[in-house]
Each structure stands twice: as C-alpha cells, then as structure tokens.
Amino acid sequence: MSLRVTLDTGALADVVSPETSQRGMTGRMSGTNVRAAIEASAIQGFFCETLVTLEGIKKADREAVFGSTVVNASHQHETAPDGSGVSYINLCAEQPARRSLDQRQANRFLAAFNLGMKLLGAPRIAMARVDNPDGNRYVAESSEEELTERLTKYYDVASPVEARGLGCAQAQRTAREIHAEVGGNKSFLFYLGSPRNRAEQKRIKWAIAEWADGDSIAAHYGYGIDLFCTEDFGKNASEASVLGDESRAWLTQTFGIRFITLGQLAELMTTWPSMRS
C-alpha cells in the first residue's frame, strides 16, 4: 500500500532533483531516498497547484502579473429536466502579463509528473489553473458527491485558517488596504500589483508565499492525503505563518493534519512494508 504524501516547494525540489538540494548532503540523501520510494510505489506524491500558479511567478514579475488581472464573466442558460430555466455564471481570471514558467521550474514540475505525482486543486474563484493538456495532471474525482465532499473539506480548513489571519488572509488584507486608498472595483488580485512602497512590496512577497502554503494545506486536507511534507516552519515569514509551530499544533489537534520533514519521511521509508518486500 502506498503512503500518500503532499510535498511543498522545498520538499518537491529535493525529491525531483536531489543533487541540487539547498540543504547539502542531508537534503540530497533524504531527497534520493524519498524519490526511490516514489519510484517503488511506496509513496504516492502530490503537490498543490499553487506551487505553479502563485509561487511559480517570478518575484520580479509579480507586480505586473497581479496588476494585469482582469476577471471576465460568461453566462450560460439551460433548461433543467423539470422545464425550469437554469443560468450559469463562469468567472475566468486573465493575467496578460503572466509569463511562461522559468525553465528550471517547468523542468521540475514536468519531472514530478513523470514520477507519477498529481496536482491538488485549490478551488478559489477566478484563479488561474495549471495547463492540463492530457487531462491527467490533477487528481481525478469519480463522482459529483466526491467532488462536493472534497470542496467542503477544503473550506473546512481554509475558512478557519483565514479567520486566524493566516493563509490567503494576509494577501487579502494588504489588497484591502491598497484598495481603500486607490479605489476601484476589481479583484483583490489586481491590488496586489500596486504596492505603495518598498516595505509593502516585501510584505506582498511574503503574503503570496503564505497564501500558497495555506491553500496547499487546505487542499491536502480536502483530498484526504496522509502526510504533509515540508522543511518550512514559517520562521522567515514577516507575520504569523500557517506553518509555524502554534499553527501546526492547532491544525493537528483540530483537523488531524500530520506534518513530516523530508528527513523523517526518508527514515519512515526504511521500515515501510512495501520497501522491505
């Protein structure tokens, strides 16, 4: 039986390319061992789409990308089986300034897909999605009921995380402050592209990383993945972090989310039944 594990950015990088680990020999050894476990099907790896859609934007490009955000709406009218009319509104965010991924990042994600890893969706309205040309990059749901359950569980975590001022809440708060000064009626994404000074620019940079982490954890819970693998404890964040010790303890106690470092995961694999057979 495979152990299902969600990897954050740093863990994913060490697993996909252990030889380039920023954590020296420790990272190279842990990454190599976990990669071997994935290749042996002892681990099924996952990562959230926010690693691509948010953290995948170069820091130097983030202002331009978010500042170019336009949300377009399309309407569709159908007739229900009982004869009543049904209207659907589809919202789609377009960011003309969004560029292709840096080649090193693109290679990392393609290598992850080649290892059999799957994307976890983070269902925010009007957010960009990862290109899915063959329709098999995201975890597939077998029924509407399964999809509904996953979305419910996602918001079961995302909503209280944001109520504590964590995750996406930090980016939203900064966007509201900018909006209060400049006005307008656009998506909060747009205002993240208009920092008023260098300090706010830095604050947005950290907020984007926190947003990606918060949505990754909520998606992890929504899909019912076993372990969340990260070496990040939020110690470099400018504000409280969803990956900080206090937040981790709350997430574990309240939702049963289990965190593990890459080194601990590699050690666990030495005793995992399918690795010994």
Number of C-alpha atoms within 10 A of each C-alpha: 10 16 17 17 23 28 28 22 20 17 25 24 22 25 29 23 17 24 16 15 20 13 14 11 13 14 23 19 20 24 27 19 21 27 24 17 23 21 13 13 17 21 23 21 28 25 28 25 25 28 23 20 16 17 19 18 21 15 14 9 14 22 22 18 22 23 21 19 24 17 17 11 11 9 9 9 10 11 10 10 7 6 8 8 10 10 11 10 10 12 14 16 18 17 19 13 15 17 12 11 15 12 9 9 16 14 14 18 21 14 16 22 18 11 17 15 23 21 24 24 24 24 16 9 11 18 18 16 16 14 9 9 7 6 9 11 17 19 14 13 12 8 9 9 10 13 15 13 13 22 19 13 19 24 18 15 21 24 15 13 22 17 11 13 17 24 30 22 20 23 24 22 14 19 21 16 13 19 19 10 9 11 11 9 7 12 18 19 23 21 25 28 21 19 19 11 9 9 10 15 17 13 18 23 20 18 26 23 19 27 23 23 27 25 28 27 28 28 29 28 26 24 19 15 20 17 20 24 25 21 18 17 15 17 12 11 18 13 15 19 27 26 24 15 14 11 18 17 16 14 20 12 11 10 13 12 20 16 22 17 18 26 21 13 22 21 14 12 20 13 10 17 11 16 15 9 5
